[in-house]
Amino acid sequence: HVCQVQLLLGTRAVIKPDRHVFLGSQCDSGSDFEPGVEWPAVVSWLQGQAPPSPQHAPSQSRDLRKELVTAHQDVVTRGWDQLIWNHISAKLEEGFLITPGDRMWAQIDEASLKVSSSNVTADVLHSAVYTYTENKAIVHLHTKAVQAVSCLEEGLRVDAGSEFDGKVAYHDWEGISDDTDECPRVGHAISAVKDCCVLILRNHGAITFGASVTEAYDRYVRLDAACHAQLRPGKRKGGD
């Protein structure tokens, strides 16, 4: 159960788990655990199988795909990837390009990015942002510092006039986002904050968004830095 929570919810970054821990064991899919469409990709990786062959990337979205791949690669370089989970997306005229969810992040290339997602969690959160805002790109990660701040009652604390001052919305994360009814609740949380650029999912992580993939991703990098700064000794209220 601990491993199931770790892999699905991002409670701890797993960079290179030992394949032998899983090989030959049975996955307990009880009523309290629904592995979803991404789980087979992890199992295939653990067994040393290659990811499925991607379809040819349409030429009209090639530049956008390059920008998305660059962001994915930087996440890997920073050690922020968590197996096949987390998502970065960019809006198209219809739907959006998004992390495929069927391979490790280091294996993602331009052709493997998907138009919309077969993962309902990604669809719920990303669709909500695109429906309720004019943003063109979204980054949803669970870095350690951001997760820690998301668990604080006080939330993110920044200096007046900073990029995030008064522009952070909060949503009480409802568990694995598999209910489309959550979309309007996410959207309303964002809409309630003028010029919102970050949504913190309490006890989970955060979503940043922007007019481009680069803007949304660079914003997450700065958000992570702000969370690190807040967590330094002496920065919290009362110095605790």
QUIJO-V977924 format. One record per pair of residues at least 12 apart in sequence whose ideal C-beta (glycine too) atoms are under 10 Angstrom apart, sorted by the first residue. I is the first residue (numbers start at 1). J is the second residue. If there is no record, write none. Layout:
i=I j=J
i=I j=J
This chain:
i=1 j=28
i=1 j=30
i=1 j=32
i=1 j=33
i=3 j=17
i=3 j=21
i=3 j=22
i=3 j=27
i=4 j=27
i=4 j=28
i=4 j=29
i=4 j=30
i=4 j=32
i=4 j=33
i=4 j=35
i=4 j=39
i=5 j=33
i=6 j=82
i=6 j=83
i=7 j=35
i=7 j=38
i=7 j=39
i=7 j=42
i=7 j=82
i=7 j=83
i=7 j=84
i=7 j=85
i=8 j=33
i=8 j=34
i=8 j=35
i=8 j=36
i=8 j=38
i=8 j=39
i=8 j=42
i=8 j=82
i=8 j=83
i=8 j=85
i=8 j=121
i=8 j=176
i=9 j=82
i=9 j=85
i=9 j=142
i=9 j=147
i=9 j=173
i=9 j=175
i=9 j=176
i=9 j=203
i=9 j=204
i=9 j=205
i=10 j=82
i=10 j=83
i=10 j=85
i=10 j=86
i=10 j=140
i=10 j=141
i=10 j=142
i=10 j=143
i=10 j=144
i=10 j=147
i=10 j=204
i=10 j=205
i=11 j=82
i=11 j=142
i=11 j=144
i=11 j=147
i=11 j=203
i=11 j=204
i=12 j=82
i=12 j=142
i=12 j=144
i=12 j=147
i=13 j=79
i=13 j=80
i=13 j=81
i=13 j=82
i=13 j=83
i=13 j=141
i=13 j=142
i=13 j=143
i=13 j=144
i=13 j=147
i=14 j=42
i=14 j=81
i=14 j=82
i=14 j=83
i=14 j=85
i=15 j=76
i=15 j=79
i=15 j=80
i=15 j=81
i=15 j=82
i=15 j=83
i=16 j=83
i=16 j=104
i=17 j=42
i=17 j=45
i=17 j=46
i=17 j=83
i=18 j=46
i=19 j=45
i=19 j=46
i=19 j=47
i=19 j=48
i=20 j=46
i=21 j=46
i=22 j=42
i=22 j=43
i=22 j=45
i=22 j=46
i=22 j=47
i=23 j=43
i=23 j=46
i=23 j=47
i=23 j=48
i=27 j=39
i=27 j=42
i=27 j=43
i=33 j=176
i=34 j=176
i=34 j=178
i=36 j=85
i=36 j=101
i=36 j=118
i=36 j=119
i=36 j=120
i=36 j=121
i=36 j=176
i=36 j=178
i=37 j=101
i=37 j=102
i=37 j=117
i=37 j=118
i=37 j=119
i=37 j=120
i=37 j=121
i=38 j=83
i=38 j=84
i=38 j=85
i=38 j=99
i=38 j=100
i=38 j=101
i=38 j=102
i=38 j=103
i=38 j=117
i=38 j=118
i=38 j=119
i=38 j=121
i=38 j=122
i=39 j=83
i=39 j=84
i=39 j=101
i=40 j=84
i=40 j=102
i=41 j=83
i=41 j=84
i=41 j=85
i=41 j=100
i=41 j=101
i=41 j=102
i=41 j=103
i=41 j=104
i=41 j=107
i=42 j=83
i=42 j=84
i=42 j=85
i=42 j=102
i=42 j=103
i=42 j=104
i=44 j=84
i=44 j=102
i=44 j=103
i=45 j=83
i=45 j=84
i=45 j=102
i=45 j=103
i=45 j=104
i=45 j=107
i=46 j=83
i=50 j=103
i=50 j=107
i=51 j=84
i=51 j=100
i=51 j=102
i=51 j=103
i=51 j=104
i=51 j=107
i=51 j=108
i=51 j=112
i=52 j=100
i=52 j=102
i=52 j=103
i=52 j=112
i=53 j=111
i=53 j=112
i=54 j=100
i=54 j=102
i=54 j=103
i=54 j=107
i=54 j=108
i=54 j=109
i=54 j=110
i=54 j=111
i=54 j=112
i=54 j=113
i=54 j=114
i=55 j=111
i=55 j=112
i=55 j=114
i=55 j=115
i=56 j=110
i=56 j=111
i=57 j=97
i=57 j=109
i=57 j=110
i=57 j=111
i=57 j=112
i=57 j=113
i=58 j=92
i=58 j=97
i=58 j=111
i=58 j=115
i=60 j=92
i=60 j=93
i=61 j=90
i=61 j=92
i=61 j=93
i=61 j=97
i=61 j=110
i=61 j=113
i=61 j=115
i=62 j=110
i=63 j=110
i=64 j=90
i=64 j=91
i=64 j=92
i=64 j=96
i=64 j=97
i=64 j=110
i=64 j=113
i=64 j=136
i=64 j=137
i=64 j=212
i=64 j=213
i=65 j=90
i=65 j=97
i=65 j=109
i=65 j=110
i=65 j=111
i=65 j=112
i=65 j=113
i=65 j=213
i=66 j=109
i=66 j=110
i=66 j=213
i=67 j=88
i=67 j=90
i=67 j=97
i=67 j=110
i=67 j=137
i=67 j=212
i=67 j=213
i=67 j=214
i=67 j=217
i=68 j=88
i=68 j=89
i=68 j=90
i=68 j=97
i=68 j=98
i=68 j=99
i=68 j=108
i=68 j=110
i=68 j=113
i=68 j=137
i=68 j=213
i=68 j=217
i=69 j=88
i=69 j=108
i=69 j=109
i=69 j=110
i=69 j=111
i=69 j=112
i=69 j=113
i=69 j=213
i=70 j=213
i=70 j=214
i=70 j=217
i=71 j=88
i=71 j=90
i=71 j=99
i=71 j=108
i=71 j=137
i=71 j=139
i=71 j=213
i=71 j=214
i=71 j=216
i=71 j=217
i=71 j=218
i=71 j=220
i=72 j=86
i=72 j=87
i=72 j=88
i=72 j=99
i=72 j=100
i=72 j=105
i=72 j=106
i=72 j=107
i=72 j=108
i=72 j=109
i=72 j=112
i=72 j=113
i=72 j=213
i=72 j=217
i=73 j=105
i=73 j=106
i=73 j=108
i=73 j=109
i=74 j=217
i=74 j=218
i=74 j=221
i=75 j=88
i=75 j=99
i=75 j=105
i=75 j=106
i=75 j=108
i=75 j=139
i=75 j=141
i=75 j=143
i=75 j=217
i=75 j=220
i=75 j=221
i=76 j=104
i=76 j=105
i=76 j=106
i=76 j=107
i=76 j=108
i=77 j=106
i=78 j=141
i=78 j=143
i=78 j=221
i=78 j=224
i=79 j=143
i=80 j=105
i=80 j=141
i=80 j=142
i=80 j=143
i=80 j=144
i=80 j=146
i=80 j=220
i=80 j=221
i=80 j=224
i=81 j=99
i=81 j=104
i=81 j=105
i=81 j=106
i=81 j=108
i=81 j=141
i=82 j=105
i=82 j=141
i=82 j=142
i=82 j=143
i=83 j=103
i=83 j=104
i=83 j=105
i=84 j=99
i=84 j=100
i=84 j=101
i=84 j=102
i=84 j=103
i=84 j=104
i=84 j=105
i=84 j=107
i=84 j=108
i=84 j=119
i=85 j=99
i=85 j=101
i=85 j=105
i=85 j=119
i=85 j=121
i=85 j=122
i=85 j=140
i=85 j=141
i=85 j=142
i=86 j=99
i=86 j=101
i=86 j=105
i=86 j=122
i=86 j=139
i=86 j=140
i=86 j=141
i=86 j=142
i=86 j=143
i=86 j=205
i=87 j=99
i=87 j=100
i=87 j=101
i=87 j=117
i=87 j=119
i=87 j=121
i=87 j=122
i=87 j=123
i=87 j=125
i=87 j=126
i=87 j=138
i=87 j=139
i=87 j=140
i=87 j=141
i=87 j=207
i=88 j=105
i=88 j=108
i=88 j=113
i=88 j=122
i=88 j=126
i=88 j=137
i=88 j=138
i=88 j=139
i=88 j=140
i=88 j=141
i=88 j=208
i=88 j=213
i=88 j=216
i=88 j=217
i=88 j=220
i=89 j=113
i=89 j=114
i=89 j=116
i=89 j=117
i=89 j=122
i=89 j=123
i=89 j=125
i=89 j=126
i=89 j=127
i=89 j=129
i=89 j=130
i=89 j=136
i=89 j=137
i=89 j=138
i=89 j=139
i=89 j=140
i=89 j=209
i=89 j=213
i=89 j=216
i=90 j=113
i=90 j=126
i=90 j=135
i=90 j=136
i=90 j=137
i=90 j=138
i=90 j=212
i=90 j=213
i=90 j=216
i=91 j=126
i=91 j=129
i=91 j=130
i=91 j=134
i=91 j=135
i=91 j=136
i=91 j=137
i=91 j=138
i=91 j=209
i=91 j=213
i=92 j=115
i=92 j=116
i=92 j=130
i=92 j=136
i=94 j=115
i=94 j=116
i=95 j=114
i=95 j=115
i=95 j=116
i=95 j=117
i=95 j=123
i=95 j=126
i=95 j=127
i=95 j=130
i=96 j=113
i=96 j=114
i=96 j=115
i=96 j=116
i=96 j=117
i=96 j=122
i=96 j=123
i=96 j=126
i=96 j=127
i=96 j=129
i=96 j=130
i=96 j=136
i=96 j=137
i=96 j=138
i=97 j=110
i=97 j=113
i=97 j=114
i=97 j=115
i=97 j=116
i=97 j=117
i=97 j=137
i=97 j=213
i=98 j=113
i=98 j=114
i=98 j=115
i=98 j=116
i=98 j=117
i=98 j=118
i=98 j=119
i=98 j=122
i=98 j=123
i=98 j=126
i=98 j=138
i=98 j=140
i=99 j=112
i=99 j=113
i=99 j=114
i=99 j=117
i=99 j=119
i=99 j=122
i=99 j=126
i=99 j=140
i=100 j=112
i=100 j=113
i=100 j=114
i=100 j=117
i=100 j=118
i=100 j=119
i=101 j=114
i=101 j=117
i=101 j=118
i=101 j=119
i=101 j=121
i=101 j=122
i=102 j=114
i=102 j=118
i=102 j=119
i=119 j=177
i=119 j=178
i=120 j=176
i=120 j=177
i=120 j=178
i=120 j=179
i=120 j=180
i=121 j=140
i=121 j=175
i=121 j=176
i=121 j=177
i=121 j=178
i=121 j=182
i=122 j=138
i=122 j=140
i=122 j=177
i=123 j=177
i=123 j=178
i=123 j=180
i=123 j=183
i=124 j=174
i=124 j=176
i=124 j=177
i=124 j=178
i=124 j=179
i=124 j=180
i=124 j=181
i=124 j=182
i=124 j=183
i=124 j=186
i=125 j=138
i=125 j=140
i=125 j=171
i=125 j=173
i=125 j=177
i=125 j=182
i=125 j=183
i=125 j=186
i=125 j=199
i=125 j=201
i=125 j=207
i=126 j=138
i=126 j=140
i=126 j=177
i=126 j=183
i=126 j=186
i=126 j=207
i=126 j=209
i=127 j=180
i=127 j=183
i=127 j=186
i=127 j=187
i=128 j=171
i=128 j=177
i=128 j=180
i=128 j=182
i=128 j=183
i=128 j=184
i=128 j=185
i=128 j=186
i=128 j=187
i=128 j=188
i=128 j=189
i=128 j=190
i=128 j=199
i=128 j=207
i=129 j=183
i=129 j=186
i=129 j=187
i=129 j=190
i=129 j=196
i=129 j=199
i=129 j=207
i=129 j=208
i=129 j=209
i=129 j=216
i=130 j=187
i=130 j=209
i=131 j=183
i=131 j=184
i=131 j=186
i=131 j=187
i=131 j=190
i=132 j=183
i=132 j=184
i=132 j=186
i=132 j=187
i=132 j=188
i=132 j=189
i=132 j=190
i=132 j=191
i=132 j=196
i=133 j=187
i=133 j=190
i=133 j=191
i=133 j=196
i=133 j=197
i=133 j=199
i=133 j=209
i=134 j=209
i=134 j=211
i=135 j=190
i=135 j=196
i=135 j=197
i=135 j=208
i=135 j=209
i=135 j=210
i=135 j=211
i=135 j=212
i=135 j=215
i=135 j=216
i=136 j=209
i=136 j=210
i=136 j=211
i=136 j=212
i=136 j=213
i=136 j=215
i=136 j=216
i=137 j=208
i=137 j=209
i=137 j=210
i=137 j=211
i=137 j=212
i=137 j=213
i=137 j=214
i=137 j=215
i=137 j=216
i=137 j=217
i=137 j=219
i=138 j=199
i=138 j=207
i=138 j=208
i=138 j=209
i=138 j=210
i=138 j=213
i=138 j=216
i=138 j=217
i=138 j=220
i=139 j=198
i=139 j=206
i=139 j=207
i=139 j=208
i=139 j=209
i=139 j=210
i=139 j=213
i=139 j=215
i=139 j=216
i=139 j=217
i=139 j=218
i=139 j=219
i=139 j=220
i=139 j=221
i=139 j=223
i=140 j=199
i=140 j=201
i=140 j=204
i=140 j=205
i=140 j=206
i=140 j=207
i=140 j=208
i=140 j=209
i=140 j=216
i=140 j=220
i=141 j=205
i=141 j=206
i=141 j=207
i=141 j=208
i=141 j=217
i=141 j=220
i=141 j=221
i=141 j=223
i=141 j=224
i=142 j=201
i=142 j=204
i=142 j=205
i=142 j=206
i=143 j=205
i=143 j=206
i=143 j=220
i=143 j=221
i=143 j=223
i=143 j=224
i=143 j=227
i=143 j=228
i=144 j=224
i=144 j=227
i=144 j=228
i=144 j=231
i=145 j=223
i=145 j=224
i=145 j=225
i=145 j=226
i=145 j=227
i=145 j=228
i=145 j=229
i=145 j=230
i=145 j=231
i=146 j=198
i=146 j=200
i=146 j=201
i=146 j=204
i=146 j=205
i=146 j=206
i=146 j=208
i=146 j=220
i=146 j=223
i=146 j=224
i=146 j=226
i=146 j=227
i=146 j=228
i=147 j=201
i=147 j=203
i=147 j=204
i=147 j=205
i=147 j=206
i=147 j=227
i=148 j=227
i=148 j=228
i=148 j=230
i=148 j=231
i=149 j=200
i=149 j=202
i=149 j=205
i=149 j=206
i=149 j=223
i=149 j=224
i=149 j=226
i=149 j=227
i=149 j=228
i=149 j=230
i=149 j=231
i=150 j=170
i=150 j=173
i=150 j=200
i=150 j=201
i=150 j=202
i=150 j=203
i=150 j=204
i=150 j=205
i=150 j=206
i=150 j=227
i=151 j=202
i=151 j=203
i=151 j=204
i=152 j=200
i=152 j=202
i=152 j=203
i=152 j=227
i=152 j=230
i=152 j=231
i=152 j=236
i=152 j=237
i=153 j=202
i=154 j=230
i=154 j=236
i=154 j=237
i=155 j=168
i=155 j=170
i=155 j=200
i=155 j=202
i=155 j=230
i=156 j=168
i=156 j=170
i=156 j=198
i=156 j=200
i=156 j=206
i=156 j=223
i=156 j=226
i=156 j=227
i=156 j=230
i=157 j=226
i=157 j=227
i=157 j=229
i=157 j=230
i=157 j=235
i=157 j=236
i=157 j=237
i=158 j=223
i=158 j=226
i=158 j=227
i=158 j=229
i=158 j=230
i=159 j=226
i=159 j=229
i=162 j=222
i=162 j=226
i=163 j=197
i=163 j=198
i=163 j=219
i=163 j=222
i=163 j=223
i=163 j=226
i=164 j=196
i=164 j=197
i=164 j=198
i=164 j=200
i=164 j=208
i=164 j=219
i=164 j=222
i=164 j=223
i=164 j=226
i=164 j=227
i=166 j=193
i=166 j=194
i=166 j=195
i=166 j=196
i=167 j=193
i=167 j=194
i=167 j=195
i=167 j=196
i=167 j=197
i=167 j=198
i=168 j=193
i=168 j=196
i=168 j=197
i=168 j=198
i=168 j=199
i=168 j=200
i=168 j=206
i=168 j=208
i=168 j=223
i=168 j=226
i=169 j=186
i=169 j=188
i=169 j=189
i=169 j=190
i=169 j=191
i=169 j=192
i=169 j=193
i=169 j=196
i=169 j=197
i=169 j=198
i=169 j=199
i=169 j=200
i=169 j=201
i=169 j=207
i=170 j=189
i=170 j=190
i=170 j=192
i=170 j=193
i=170 j=198
i=170 j=199
i=170 j=200
i=170 j=201
i=170 j=202
i=170 j=206
i=171 j=185
i=171 j=186
i=171 j=187
i=171 j=188
i=171 j=189
i=171 j=190
i=171 j=199
i=171 j=200
i=171 j=201
i=171 j=202
i=171 j=204
i=171 j=206
i=171 j=207
i=172 j=185
i=172 j=189
i=172 j=201
i=172 j=202
i=172 j=203
i=172 j=204
i=173 j=186
i=173 j=200
i=173 j=201
i=173 j=202
i=173 j=203
i=173 j=204
i=173 j=205
i=174 j=186
i=174 j=201
i=174 j=202
i=174 j=204
i=175 j=203
i=175 j=204
i=176 j=204
i=177 j=201
i=177 j=204
i=186 j=199
i=186 j=201
i=186 j=207
i=187 j=199
i=189 j=201
i=190 j=207
i=190 j=209
i=196 j=209
i=197 j=209
i=197 j=210
i=197 j=215
i=197 j=216
i=197 j=219
i=197 j=223
i=198 j=219
i=198 j=220
i=198 j=222
i=198 j=223
i=198 j=226
i=200 j=223
i=200 j=227
i=206 j=220
i=206 j=223
i=206 j=224
i=206 j=227
i=207 j=220
i=207 j=223
i=208 j=220
i=208 j=221
i=208 j=222
i=208 j=223
i=208 j=224
